[in-house]
Amino acid sequence: MQVTLKLYATLASYLPANARDGNQVVLDVPDGATINDVVAPYGLPPKLVHLVLVNGHFVPPETRAERALQAGDVLAVWPPVAGG
């Protein structure tokens, strides 16, 4: 099945070079793949995987290992951000 992974801000540098301009990559993943399954191959430091949304809905950290994705889902990840 295909899902879209979007990495924002400094996390975009973890994407393949040809996907960085759009901050996203379409992936073929096995049925039943979880959020953690999709993110793990990119080597994102866990402390930088702060805000995670699937199709615009927040997924709390404690459920990311079990949250299975569906075909066509959009997984978006943001690092912690500071403003001021």
Helices and strands as residue ranges (DSSP letters): E 2-7, G 9-14, G 17-19, E 24-28, H 35-39, G 40-42, G 46-48, E 51-54, E 57-58, G 61-63, E 74-78
